[in-house]
Amino acid sequence: MTRVAIIGAGISGLSAAYAIEQGAAQAGLEVEVVVLEKENRLGGKIWSIQEEGYLCEWGPNGFLDNKPMTLDLCDRLGIRDRLLRSNDNARKRFIYAGGELHRLPENGPSFLKSNLISWPGKLRLAYEMLVPANTGAADETLADFGRRRLGSEALDRLIAPMVAGIFAGDPETMSLKSCFPRIYQLEREYGGLIKAMVKLARKKRADRKAGKVVSSAAGPGGILTSFQNGIQELAGGTAAGLSSEVRTGVSVAGINAVDGGYQLLLDSGETLDADVVLSAAPAHALAGMLEGIDASMAETLRDIPYAPMNVVCFGYEKAKIARNLDGFGYLIPKKEGKGILGTLWDSSIFPNRAPEGHVLLRSMMGGATNPAAIDLSDDEVKARVMADLKEIMGIDVEPDFVRIFRHQRAIPQYTVGHGKRLLALDEQLCAHPGLFLTGNSYFGVGLNDCVNSSNQIAERVIAYLKTPQG
Ligand SMILES: Cc1cc2nc3c(=O)[nH]c(=O)nc-3n(C[C@H](O)[C@H](O)[C@H](O)COP(=O)(O)OP(=O)(O)OC[C@H]3O[C@@H](n4cnc5c(N)ncnc54)[C@H](O)[C@@H]3O)c2cc1C
């Protein structure tokens, strides 16, 4: 029987295991899948922690339903009926700028009324229609793209907070092409973003008239979706759907090439032979494992940087908070000079996140623009978050519940040159038949992107297993 070893049991590793099992069964292949996970729990960045009646998400708090990958996985696993869609509050997103919270406009009229962007800034945005399209294939930072097409104000108040919210990233270093390939493509295809919006809206109307099915997702962002007991149910549900062996507390220290396959060196000193190895571990972790067989590939992997982040959960008695908490929360542009990247009003988005009569706020701190925050003591972290919440939301009472989670390497940064690094990895992998990569280090950090990459790599693994080797 052929053995496939998967390193890492985050959503990428678990969904890849599932897709390989399904693909092998369909192809009539006898495959044994073994998943090896360093930690004593499954899920990687996914971890829903229940304490004192609060449900704190260590990492992600959901996935968006405007892409089908995670929903499809839930369908196949038979757990779609357990999904919980965020309530209407999630549509109300705010940006903190110039000393106040501004609701992020959802449409043209609300954009015109909003004070988030000044009139000169709005006119500059409208001028986007006349900015000549960049048709070359060169990589460009998100900041350069923003300044070029939309103006500095839109960069500071719209793009930078969005990049902080998704990647905890710095737009001055992040690659447009790798972070937002769709936007990169729209400029090339339609000549600009406003032109693209107009043409796509026209096409949607025509499709609807012609009776074609048109995506019903609310807005471009989709609806944040999770489970009653937190996003951990996604990892747990995927693991429960596997017939593979999932071994936790097993760290892979090295990968050696042996005749016709690989030998994994485990931290315990044991070894495990496999015909195919699929790494779903972060790039930096895989770099350490490959040092012995391919130092240059290890170097390419190490060139993918990561941003650190503190996730800070504060619970309060609802009666102590004067402010209306109907909303998703807010992001803060870097220019505002605050200690935090933003705060999510978790208990307003999903039920069951705080005990009756209480609320849960989750603030993000650090990221690529403030990496030193990871070294602050717990007391300093708490004090800075409290100071920001006081200034931004007027909360000047001690939280009743505090949890601080630290991610030394929270989110991979697709900086300019990321595309070239991926091409180099592709070439380097040619020297290692039977070695495959998935995970958030390469083609997207959202849960949907991770599931998508794992589905695609599973197809390649099955194709490889179907081809006689030798
Ligand atoms: C704070 C935060 C908030 C986020 N919010 C959202 C959100 O709301 N929505 C969204 O879609 N995405 C969000 N993301 C992004 C998303 O959570 C991640 O991109 C995704 O979970 C990564 O999954 P993965 O399986 O690729 O990697 P990981 O979850 O990092 O899994 C990799 C696994 O490999 C294991 N591993 C490492 N080294 C070894 C080794 N040597 N041997 C064996 N195992 C090893 C690790 O222990 C880990 O379990 C967030 C991320 C963070 C950090």
The ligand as an SDF file (V2000), in Angstrom:
LIG
                    3D

 53 58  0  0  0  0  0  0  0  0999 V2000
   -5.0420   35.9500   14.6480 C   0  0  0  0  0  0  0  0  0  0  0  0
   -5.4650   35.4190   13.3100 C   0  0  0  0  0  0  0  0  0  0  0  0
   -6.7450   35.7020   12.8440 C   0  0  0  0  0  0  0  0  0  0  0  0
   -7.1520   35.1960   11.6030 C   0  0  0  0  0  0  0  0  0  0  0  0
   -8.4440   35.4400   11.1950 N   0  0  0  0  0  0  0  0  0  0  0  0
   -8.8980   34.8460   10.0630 C   0  0  0  0  0  0  0  0  0  0  0  0
  -10.2940   34.8890    9.7470 C   0  0  0  0  0  0  0  0  0  0  0  0
  -11.1170   35.4380   10.4860 O   0  0  0  0  0  0  0  0  0  0  0  0
  -10.7030   34.2760    8.6040 N   0  0  0  0  0  0  0  0  0  0  0  0
   -9.8370   33.6010    7.7860 C   0  0  0  0  0  0  0  0  0  0  0  0
  -10.2700   33.0610    6.7550 O   0  0  0  0  0  0  0  0  0  0  0  0
   -8.5170   33.4920    8.0940 N   0  0  0  0  0  0  0  0  0  0  0  0
   -8.0360   34.0900    9.2130 C   0  0  0  0  0  0  0  0  0  0  0  0
   -6.7240   33.9430    9.5760 N   0  0  0  0  0  0  0  0  0  0  0  0
   -5.8260   33.1710    8.6980 C   0  0  0  0  0  0  0  0  0  0  0  0
   -6.0440   31.6600    8.8500 C   0  0  0  0  0  0  0  0  0  0  0  0
   -6.4220   31.3620   10.1570 O   0  0  0  0  0  0  0  0  0  0  0  0
   -4.7580   30.8850    8.5380 C   0  0  0  0  0  0  0  0  0  0  0  0
   -4.1750   31.3300    7.3310 O   0  0  0  0  0  0  0  0  0  0  0  0
   -5.0230   29.3770    8.4200 C   0  0  0  0  0  0  0  0  0  0  0  0
   -5.7130   28.9100    9.5640 O   0  0  0  0  0  0  0  0  0  0  0  0
   -3.7010   28.6480    8.2210 C   0  0  0  0  0  0  0  0  0  0  0  0
   -3.9320   27.2600    8.1150 O   0  0  0  0  0  0  0  0  0  0  0  0
   -2.7400   26.2730    7.7090 P   0  0  0  0  0  0  0  0  0  0  0  0
   -3.2360   24.9090    7.9330 O   0  0  0  0  0  0  0  0  0  0  0  0
   -2.2190   26.6270    6.3700 O   0  0  0  0  0  0  0  0  0  0  0  0
   -1.5580   26.6320    8.7220 O   0  0  0  0  0  0  0  0  0  0  0  0
   -1.5110   26.4330   10.2990 P   0  0  0  0  0  0  0  0  0  0  0  0
   -2.8420   26.6010   10.8770 O   0  0  0  0  0  0  0  0  0  0  0  0
   -0.3980   27.2990   10.7690 O   0  0  0  0  0  0  0  0  0  0  0  0
   -1.1170   24.8840   10.4460 O   0  0  0  0  0  0  0  0  0  0  0  0
    0.1830   24.4160   10.2920 C   0  0  0  0  0  0  0  0  0  0  0  0
    0.3590   23.2430   11.2320 C   0  0  0  0  0  0  0  0  0  0  0  0
    1.6610   22.6780   11.0430 O   0  0  0  0  0  0  0  0  0  0  0  0
    2.1320   22.2510   12.2990 C   0  0  0  0  0  0  0  0  0  0  0  0
    3.5770   22.0840   12.2690 N   0  0  0  0  0  0  0  0  0  0  0  0
    4.5290   23.0520   12.2040 C   0  0  0  0  0  0  0  0  0  0  0  0
    5.7560   22.4860   12.2290 N   0  0  0  0  0  0  0  0  0  0  0  0
    5.5850   21.1430   12.3100 C   0  0  0  0  0  0  0  0  0  0  0  0
    6.4830   20.0390   12.3980 C   0  0  0  0  0  0  0  0  0  0  0  0
    7.8010   20.2280   12.4030 N   0  0  0  0  0  0  0  0  0  0  0  0
    5.9650   18.7990   12.4800 N   0  0  0  0  0  0  0  0  0  0  0  0
    4.6040   18.6000   12.4960 C   0  0  0  0  0  0  0  0  0  0  0  0
    3.7160   19.6210   12.4350 N   0  0  0  0  0  0  0  0  0  0  0  0
    4.2080   20.8780   12.3320 C   0  0  0  0  0  0  0  0  0  0  0  0
    1.6890   23.3950   13.2420 C   0  0  0  0  0  0  0  0  0  0  0  0
    1.7140   23.0130   14.5890 O   0  0  0  0  0  0  0  0  0  0  0  0
    0.2900   23.6730   12.7070 C   0  0  0  0  0  0  0  0  0  0  0  0
   -0.6830   22.9110   13.3620 O   0  0  0  0  0  0  0  0  0  0  0  0
   -6.2710   34.4190   10.8170 C   0  0  0  0  0  0  0  0  0  0  0  0
   -4.9810   34.1410   11.2900 C   0  0  0  0  0  0  0  0  0  0  0  0
   -4.5810   34.6180   12.5250 C   0  0  0  0  0  0  0  0  0  0  0  0
   -3.2170   34.2880   13.0420 C   0  0  0  0  0  0  0  0  0  0  0  0
  1  2  1  0
  2  3  1  0
  2 52  2  0
  3  4  2  0
  4  5  1  0
  4 50  1  0
  5  6  2  0
  6  7  1  0
  6 13  1  0
  7  8  2  0
  7  9  1  0
  9 10  1  0
 10 11  2  0
 10 12  1  0
 12 13  2  0
 13 14  1  0
 14 15  1  0
 14 50  1  0
 15 16  1  0
 16 17  1  0
 16 18  1  0
 18 19  1  0
 18 20  1  0
 20 21  1  0
 20 22  1  0
 22 23  1  0
 23 24  1  0
 24 25  2  0
 24 26  1  0
 24 27  1  0
 27 28  1  0
 28 29  2  0
 28 30  1  0
 28 31  1  0
 31 32  1  0
 32 33  1  0
 33 34  1  0
 33 48  1  0
 34 35  1  0
 35 36  1  0
 35 46  1  0
 36 37  1  0
 36 45  1  0
 37 38  2  0
 38 39  1  0
 39 40  1  0
 39 45  2  0
 40 41  1  0
 40 42  2  0
 42 43  1  0
 43 44  2  0
 44 45  1  0
 46 47  1  0
 46 48  1  0
 48 49  1  0
 50 51  2  0
 51 52  1  0
 52 53  1  0
M  END
$$$$
